């Protein structure tokens, strides 16, 4: 009688195995003690011998395939024996035999995506159903302004209910997980409804606004289309019904409490040291634009400042109330989208990727000499961080296992090097990316890093400039930090933490001399990078930084 052979448990922690090699094929004669196959476990690749004699009638798991312990591996019996009942019944349910699994995949797999597509497309169909919308009415939803954005916050509305909207007008400023971006209208008409008020957050595709012909009845539309966020109809109705009554108050509030200005105008004013309250905006609702700031002359506003009532100057500065010792003095700050994203991503990384850390001390004397020589060239400016990035790019080409990504069923080895550079901004941290860093010169790296860091701090980075990193460098040396550890920026497998260069006594050739050293700490994902692999990478990195001329080889 034929015997079923199942995937053996070859270690105490093994839950599934992969057939690395079959040493017998269907039809071969099997003797007790013959090696049937080599099986890869979670710890090693081991030979699996047969405890039965007969003919190999069936192979249930092909070379390279993985299956749980106790899945049907093979059937051994007498030559010509009928085993159809053994492969189609209990065995199939147990093992997913390849031939039948393929037919199941062809018939069953499409069914699930269809269900998902229906779930995902249901709201879209509802949104676009022509019969449910009056003629000319368009529902504007929360846009996806970056590849990782799941929800957005309306920072500022630049239009109010009842305003005329033209195609290309800026409707609002929306805060994503990476930046605050202007959102322009692709439709013309009258703003009939605002679904997400200033300061509120809502998921992507939530109802943001409704635009259509003036006076159109939109009762019930927002409720039928809403996917998230609040749609305060009563507040909207009040605002629309009394625009004249609140017009003067709004102007006063705008001038005293809130200044409407584009992000670029704010940044230019900040760089020039101009007080935006002195500038009269030429944009919508008195909004200050880039040209308003560039054309502003402080002398025009000076007399007004001089003529200000003396009572204003005499007003005492606000004094914080006295808080007795032992009593709470707290402030609640609402989390920005960037802050929320940082919390989610770094938590996922530290709790899913098993981190380990390797630290080396690098002698930087030669690097300092090389940098000084390079910076003597006219119009050339290279930082130590640029040298570290260049050295990392070259070391990654020699150690591609560090330049990898973990996936459940495979490890992706990147043969291109895209280094992400951590940049601190007001709301948190962003990581702009240098594509094909290994092909850049030191001066190109320096110029690109300076440009990207500037964009990051003015919130002008595009989503495409923050995608595709394969390795990350984080530098706190400029703050005097000697050494630190970082959390891996997934899907990368490693991140390098760069400390400050310190002058201190060191031993060289048996003598104590003054030297300059820098601490580097490599955080590795143990799923893809082993200790020896990380150590070899750091050895190569040390060679490049301690002898920068070797980067030219």
matplotlib code that plots the C-alpha trace (Angstrom):
import matplotlib.pyplot as plt

x = [0.0, 1.2, 2.6, 2.3, 5.5, 4.9, 7.1, 9.1, 9.8, 13.6, 14.1, 12.1, 11.3, 10.5, 7.0, 7.5, 10.2, 11.5, 12.5, 16.0, 16.7, 15.0, 17.5, 14.9, 12.3, 8.9, 9.4, 12.7, 13.1, 13.5, 15.3, 15.1, 17.9, 18.0, 18.2, 15.0, 15.6, 17.5, 15.1, 15.8, 14.6, 14.7, 18.2, 19.9, 19.6, 19.3, 19.2, 15.9, 16.1, 13.4, 12.2, 10.2, 11.0, 9.2, 8.7, 8.4, 4.9, 4.2, 6.0, 3.8, 6.2, 8.4, 12.0, 12.0, 8.5, 7.7, 5.0, 4.0, 5.1, 3.0, 2.1, 2.2, 5.8, 5.7, 4.0, 5.9, 4.3, 4.3, 5.0, 1.7, -0.3, -3.4, -2.9, -5.6, -7.6, -4.5, -3.7, -7.2, -8.8, -7.1, -3.7, -4.8, -6.4, -3.3, -0.6, -1.8, -0.2, 1.3, -0.8, -4.1, -2.9, -2.4, -5.9, -7.3, -5.3, -6.7, -10.3, -10.3, -7.7, -9.7, -12.8, -11.1, -9.7, -13.2, -14.6, -11.9, -12.4, -16.1, -15.4, -12.9, -14.9, -18.3, -17.6, -16.1, -19.2, -21.4, -19.3, -19.5, -23.1, -24.5, -28.1, -27.4, -25.8, -27.5, -26.2, -22.9, -22.3, -18.9, -17.9, -14.2, -12.6, -9.5, -6.7, -3.8, -0.9, 1.8, 2.3, 2.1, -0.7, -3.7, -5.3, -4.9, -5.6, -7.0, -4.5, -6.3, -9.3, -8.7, -12.3, -15.5, -19.0, -20.6, -17.3, -16.8, -14.2, -12.3, -10.3, -6.7, -7.7, -6.2, -9.0, -7.0, -3.7, -3.6, -1.2, 0.0, 2.3, 5.3, 4.5, 1.8, 0.7, -1.6, -4.6, -6.0, -9.4, -9.8, -13.4, -15.2, -18.4, -19.5, -18.2, -21.5, -20.3, -17.2, -16.9, -13.8, -13.2, -9.8, -7.8, -9.8, -8.3, -10.0, -9.1, -8.2, -11.3, -13.4, -15.8, -13.7, -16.1, -18.9, -18.7, -21.5, -23.8, -24.8, -28.1, -28.0, -29.8, -27.2, -29.3, -28.3, -25.3, -22.6, -24.2, -24.6, -21.0, -19.2, -16.5, -14.8, -14.4, -17.2, -19.6, -21.0, -24.1, -25.5, -22.3, -22.1, -25.7, -25.0, -21.9, -23.7, -26.8, -25.0, -22.0, -22.5, -22.9, -19.6, -17.6, -16.2, -15.5, -13.7, -11.4, -10.5, -9.9, -7.7, -5.6, -5.2, -5.3, -4.5, -2.4, -3.3, -0.2, 1.1, 3.8, 6.4, 5.4, 5.9, 9.3, 10.5, 9.3, 11.0, 14.3, 14.1, 13.0, 9.8, 6.7, 3.8, 1.3, 2.8, 2.1, -1.2, -2.1, -3.2, -4.6, -8.0, -9.4, -6.3, -4.0, -0.3, 1.5, 5.1, 5.1, 3.6, 6.6, 9.2, 7.7, 7.3, 9.4, 9.7, 9.9, 6.2, 5.1, 7.4, 5.4, 2.3, 4.5, 5.7, 2.2, 0.9, -0.7, 1.7, -0.8, 0.1, 3.7, 2.8, 0.9, 2.7, 4.0, 1.8, 2.8, 2.3, 0.3, 2.2, 2.1, 2.8, 5.3, 3.7, 0.8, 0.5, 1.6, 0.8, 0.1, -1.8, -0.4, -2.4, -0.3, 0.5, 0.1, 3.9, 4.1, 1.5, 3.3, 6.6, 5.0, 3.4, 6.3, 9.0, 6.9, 6.3, 10.0, 11.3, 8.6, 8.8, 12.5, 14.9, 17.5, 21.2, 23.9, 27.6, 29.8, 33.3, 35.6, 37.0, 40.3, 39.3, 42.7, 43.2, 39.6, 40.0, 43.1, 41.4, 38.3, 40.5, 42.3, 39.0, 37.4, 40.4, 39.1, 37.0, 33.2, 33.6, 32.2, 32.2, 31.1, 32.1, 28.6, 29.0, 32.2, 30.3, 27.5, 30.0, 31.9, 28.6, 27.6, 30.8, 30.8, 27.2, 28.4, 30.9, 28.5, 25.1, 23.6, 23.4, 21.6, 18.5, 14.8, 13.0, 9.8, 7.9, 8.9, 12.1, 14.9, 15.3, 19.0, 19.3, 22.1, 21.4, 22.3, 19.8, 20.9, 18.3, 19.6, 17.6, 16.8, 15.3, 12.4, 10.1, 7.4, 9.7, 11.9, 12.0, 14.3, 15.0, 16.7, 19.8, 19.1, 22.2, 24.4, 27.3, 27.5, 27.8, 30.9, 31.5, 30.6, 27.4, 26.4, 27.1, 25.0, 22.1, 22.0, 22.0, 19.2, 17.1, 17.6, 16.6, 13.4, 12.7, 12.9, 10.6, 8.2, 8.8, 9.9, 8.0, 6.8, 9.0, 12.1, 11.4, 10.9, 13.0, 15.8, 17.9, 20.0, 19.8, 22.4, 21.5, 24.0, 23.7, 27.4, 26.7, 24.9, 28.0, 26.5, 29.3, 27.3, 23.7, 21.5, 18.8, 15.6, 15.8, 13.9, 12.0, 12.0, 15.8, 17.8, 20.2, 20.8, 24.1, 24.2, 27.1, 28.5, 30.7, 34.4, 36.3, 39.9, 41.3, 44.4, 44.9, 47.6, 49.4, 52.5, 52.8, 52.8, 50.0, 49.2, 46.4, 44.0, 40.5, 38.0, 34.3, 31.9, 29.7, 26.9, 25.2, 21.7, 20.9, 17.8, 18.8, 16.3, 18.4, 21.8, 23.9, 26.5, 29.5, 28.0, 27.4, 31.0, 32.5, 30.6, 31.9, 35.5, 35.2, 33.6, 36.5, 39.0, 37.4, 37.0, 40.5, 42.1, 39.8, 42.1, 41.0, 37.5, 39.2, 40.4]
y = [0.0, 3.5, 5.7, 9.4, 11.3, 14.7, 17.8, 16.8, 19.0, 19.1, 21.6, 22.6, 26.0, 24.9, 25.7, 25.4, 24.1, 24.7, 21.9, 23.0, 20.0, 16.8, 13.9, 11.5, 11.9, 10.4, 6.7, 6.2, 3.2, 4.2, 2.1, 2.7, 5.1, 6.8, 10.6, 11.9, 15.6, 18.5, 20.6, 24.2, 24.9, 28.2, 27.2, 25.1, 23.0, 19.3, 16.0, 14.1, 10.3, 7.8, 5.4, 3.4, 1.3, 1.3, 3.6, 7.4, 7.9, 11.6, 14.8, 17.3, 20.2, 21.2, 22.5, 26.1, 25.8, 26.3, 24.5, 24.1, 21.2, 18.1, 19.1, 16.3, 16.0, 12.8, 9.4, 6.1, 2.8, 0.0, 0.8, 1.5, 1.7, 4.0, 7.0, 9.4, 9.2, 10.2, 13.3, 14.7, 14.3, 14.7, 15.4, 18.4, 20.1, 19.4, 20.4, 22.5, 20.2, 22.4, 21.2, 21.7, 24.9, 26.5, 25.6, 26.9, 30.1, 30.6, 30.2, 31.5, 34.2, 36.6, 36.3, 38.0, 41.0, 41.5, 41.7, 44.2, 46.2, 46.4, 47.6, 50.2, 51.3, 51.6, 55.1, 56.2, 55.0, 56.7, 59.9, 59.9, 58.8, 61.5, 60.9, 61.9, 65.3, 68.4, 69.7, 71.5, 70.4, 68.9, 67.2, 68.0, 65.4, 65.5, 64.9, 62.4, 64.9, 62.3, 58.6, 57.9, 60.3, 58.7, 61.8, 65.6, 68.7, 71.9, 74.5, 77.5, 78.1, 80.8, 80.8, 80.9, 79.6, 81.9, 82.9, 82.5, 80.0, 79.9, 77.0, 77.4, 79.3, 78.2, 76.7, 75.9, 75.0, 71.4, 69.9, 66.4, 64.0, 65.6, 69.3, 72.0, 72.4, 74.6, 72.9, 74.5, 74.1, 72.2, 73.4, 76.7, 77.8, 79.0, 77.4, 75.9, 73.9, 73.3, 69.8, 70.1, 73.3, 74.8, 72.8, 69.6, 66.4, 63.8, 60.8, 61.0, 61.1, 62.7, 65.5, 68.7, 71.0, 71.3, 73.6, 74.4, 77.1, 79.7, 78.9, 75.2, 73.1, 70.6, 69.3, 65.7, 65.6, 65.9, 63.3, 60.8, 61.3, 61.8, 59.3, 61.1, 64.4, 66.8, 68.6, 71.4, 72.3, 74.7, 76.7, 76.8, 78.1, 80.8, 81.9, 82.0, 83.8, 86.8, 87.7, 91.4, 91.3, 89.6, 91.2, 94.1, 91.8, 89.3, 92.0, 93.1, 89.5, 88.9, 92.0, 91.4, 87.7, 85.9, 87.0, 85.3, 84.7, 82.0, 79.7, 81.1, 84.7, 83.8, 82.3, 85.2, 87.6, 85.6, 85.6, 89.4, 90.1, 91.7, 91.8, 90.5, 92.7, 95.7, 94.4, 94.9, 91.8, 91.9, 88.4, 86.9, 88.1, 90.3, 87.4, 88.3, 86.9, 86.5, 89.7, 91.7, 90.8, 91.3, 94.7, 95.8, 98.8, 99.2, 103.0, 103.1, 101.5, 103.3, 106.5, 104.5, 102.8, 106.1, 107.6, 104.7, 105.8, 106.0, 104.0, 100.9, 101.3, 101.8, 98.5, 96.1, 92.9, 89.9, 88.1, 84.4, 83.6, 82.4, 78.6, 77.4, 74.6, 71.2, 72.3, 71.3, 73.7, 71.9, 72.8, 70.5, 70.7, 69.0, 66.5, 67.5, 65.0, 64.8, 64.0, 61.3, 59.7, 59.7, 58.0, 55.3, 54.6, 54.5, 52.4, 49.9, 49.9, 49.3, 46.8, 44.7, 44.9, 43.3, 46.1, 45.6, 48.2, 48.3, 51.3, 52.2, 55.2, 56.8, 58.8, 61.9, 63.7, 62.8, 63.6, 67.1, 67.7, 66.5, 68.6, 71.7, 71.1, 70.6, 73.7, 75.8, 75.3, 78.4, 78.0, 74.7, 73.8, 70.2, 69.2, 66.2, 64.9, 65.0, 62.9, 60.4, 60.1, 59.5, 56.9, 55.1, 55.0, 53.4, 51.0, 49.9, 49.0, 46.7, 45.3, 45.0, 42.9, 46.1, 47.8, 45.5, 45.4, 42.7, 41.1, 38.2, 35.8, 37.3, 39.8, 42.5, 43.4, 46.9, 47.3, 51.1, 53.3, 56.0, 57.5, 59.3, 62.2, 62.9, 66.6, 68.2, 70.6, 72.5, 69.8, 66.8, 65.0, 64.4, 62.3, 63.7, 61.2, 61.5, 59.1, 57.1, 58.6, 56.4, 58.1, 61.6, 63.6, 65.1, 68.6, 67.2, 65.5, 68.8, 70.9, 68.5, 68.1, 71.8, 72.3, 69.5, 70.6, 74.1, 72.8, 70.7, 73.7, 75.8, 72.9, 72.9, 69.3, 67.3, 63.8, 62.4, 63.8, 61.7, 58.4, 55.4, 55.5, 52.3, 53.5, 56.5, 58.8, 60.7, 63.3, 65.0, 65.9, 69.6, 69.6, 68.2, 64.7, 62.2, 59.1, 57.9, 55.2, 55.7, 53.8, 52.2, 54.1, 51.2, 49.6, 50.2, 47.6, 50.0, 53.6, 55.2, 57.6, 60.2, 61.9, 64.9, 65.1, 65.5, 66.4, 64.2, 62.2, 59.0, 56.4, 56.3, 54.1, 53.6, 57.3, 59.5, 62.3, 64.7, 63.3, 64.0, 61.1, 60.6, 57.9, 56.1, 53.7, 51.4, 50.2, 47.0, 44.9, 41.4, 39.9, 41.0, 42.0, 39.8, 41.0, 40.0, 41.7, 45.0, 44.8, 44.3, 47.3, 49.5, 48.3, 49.5, 52.8, 53.3, 52.7, 55.4, 58.0, 57.5, 57.6, 59.7, 59.3, 55.7, 57.0, 58.0, 54.5]
z = [0.0, -0.9, 1.9, 2.3, 3.1, 4.8, 5.3, 8.4, 11.4, 11.3, 14.1, 17.2, 15.8, 12.3, 11.1, 7.3, 5.0, 1.5, -0.9, -2.0, -4.2, -5.1, -5.4, -6.7, -9.5, -10.0, -11.2, -9.4, -7.1, -3.4, -0.8, 2.9, 3.9, 0.4, 0.5, -1.0, -0.9, 0.7, 2.8, 3.9, 7.4, 9.4, 10.6, 8.0, 4.8, 5.7, 3.9, 4.3, 4.0, 3.3, 5.9, 3.2, 0.1, -3.2, -6.2, -6.0, -7.4, -6.6, -5.6, -3.8, -3.3, -6.1, -5.8, -4.5, -3.1, 0.6, 2.6, 6.2, 8.3, 7.7, 4.1, 1.6, 0.3, -1.7, -2.1, -2.2, -3.2, -5.7, -9.3, -11.2, -8.0, -8.2, -5.9, -7.3, -4.1, -2.0, -4.0, -4.6, -1.1, 2.2, 0.7, -1.3, 1.7, 3.7, 1.2, -1.7, -4.3, -7.0, -9.9, -8.1, -6.4, -9.7, -10.9, -7.6, -8.0, -11.5, -10.4, -6.9, -6.9, -9.2, -6.9, -4.0, -5.9, -7.4, -3.9, -2.9, -6.0, -5.3, -1.8, -2.9, -5.9, -4.2, -2.8, -6.1, -8.0, -5.5, -5.9, -9.7, -10.1, -12.4, -11.3, -7.7, -8.5, -9.8, -13.1, -12.9, -9.2, -8.4, -5.1, -4.3, -2.0, 0.2, -2.3, -1.9, -2.1, -1.4, -1.9, 1.9, 2.7, 4.4, 5.8, 5.6, 7.7, 6.3, 7.5, 5.9, 3.7, 1.1, -0.1, 1.9, 1.1, -1.5, -3.2, -6.9, -7.8, -11.0, -12.4, -11.0, -7.9, -4.6, -2.5, 0.6, 2.2, 3.2, 5.7, 4.7, 6.5, 4.8, 4.0, 3.8, 0.2, -1.7, -3.3, -6.4, -7.9, -11.2, -11.5, -11.9, -10.1, -6.6, -3.4, -2.1, 0.9, 3.0, 4.5, 6.6, 8.6, 9.3, 11.7, 11.2, 9.8, 7.6, 5.5, 1.9, -0.3, 2.4, 1.2, 1.2, -0.6, -3.1, -6.1, -8.5, -9.9, -7.4, -5.6, -6.4, -3.8, -2.5, 0.5, 1.3, -1.1, 1.5, 3.8, 0.9, -0.2, 3.1, 4.0, 6.9, 8.7, 9.8, 7.5, 9.6, 7.5, 10.1, 10.3, 6.6, 6.3, 8.9, 7.1, 3.7, 5.0, 6.6, 4.6, 4.9, 8.7, 9.3, 6.5, 8.7, 11.6, 9.3, 8.0, 11.5, 12.6, 9.6, 10.3, 14.0, 14.5, 11.3, 8.3, 5.1, 3.0, 0.7, 2.2, -0.3, 0.7, 4.4, 3.8, 1.7, 4.4, 7.1, 5.1, 4.6, 8.2, 7.0, 9.3, 7.2, 9.2, 7.4, 3.9, 2.2, 0.2, -3.4, -3.5, -2.7, 0.7, 1.0, 0.8, 0.6, -2.4, -3.4, -5.5, -2.5, -0.4, -3.1, -4.0, -0.4, 0.8, 4.6, 4.4, 3.3, 6.5, 8.8, 9.2, 10.3, 12.9, 14.2, 14.2, 16.3, 19.6, 22.6, 24.6, 22.6, 23.6, 27.2, 27.4, 29.7, 28.2, 29.0, 32.1, 32.6, 35.8, 38.8, 39.1, 42.7, 43.1, 42.8, 40.5, 36.9, 34.2, 30.9, 27.3, 24.8, 21.3, 18.5, 16.6, 13.0, 10.2, 10.0, 13.7, 13.4, 10.5, 12.3, 15.3, 13.1, 10.8, 13.5, 15.8, 13.0, 12.3, 15.9, 16.7, 13.5, 12.5, 15.0, 15.3, 16.3, 16.5, 15.5, 16.5, 15.2, 15.9, 12.8, 12.6, 10.7, 10.4, 6.8, 6.0, 7.5, 5.4, 2.2, 2.9, 3.4, 0.1, -1.8, -0.3, -1.5, -5.0, -6.0, -5.7, -4.0, -0.6, 0.7, 4.2, 6.3, 5.9, 2.1, 2.5, 4.8, 2.2, -0.7, 1.4, 2.2, -1.4, -2.4, 0.5, -0.4, -3.9, -2.3, 0.2, -1.5, 1.3, 3.4, 0.5, 0.8, 1.6, 3.5, 2.2, 3.6, 0.9, -0.5, 0.1, -2.5, -3.2, -4.7, -7.1, -7.4, -4.4, -3.3, 0.0, 2.1, 4.3, 7.5, 7.7, 10.9, 10.2, 12.5, 12.7, 12.8, 10.3, 6.6, 4.5, 1.0, -1.3, -3.5, -6.5, -7.8, -5.1, -6.1, -9.4, -7.9, -7.1, -3.7, -5.0, -6.7, -3.4, -1.5, -3.9, -3.9, -0.2, 0.3, -2.2, -0.7, 2.9, 1.9, 0.3, 3.3, 5.7, 3.5, 3.0, -0.7, -1.1, -3.6, -2.7, -5.5, -3.8, -0.7, -2.3, -3.2, -0.6, -0.1, 2.8, 5.3, 6.9, 10.1, 11.4, 14.8, 14.9, 14.3, 17.7, 19.5, 19.9, 20.3, 19.3, 19.1, 17.6, 15.0, 14.1, 10.6, 7.9, 6.4, 3.9, 4.2, 6.0, 7.8, 8.9, 9.8, 12.8, 12.5, 15.6, 16.1, 15.3, 18.5, 19.2, 21.9, 22.9, 20.8, 20.5, 17.2, 16.7, 20.4, 21.1, 22.7, 20.2, 19.6, 17.0, 15.6, 15.8, 14.9, 16.1, 13.6, 14.6, 12.1, 13.0, 11.0, 10.4, 11.5, 9.1, 6.1, 7.6, 9.8, 12.2, 10.1, 7.0, 8.9, 10.4, 6.9, 5.6, 8.5, 7.8, 4.2, 5.3, 7.7, 4.9, 2.7, 5.5, 7.0, 3.6, 1.4, -1.6, -1.9, -2.9, -6.2, -7.0]

ax = plt.figure().add_subplot(projection="3d")
ax.plot(x, y, z, "-o")
ax.set_aspect("equal")
plt.show()
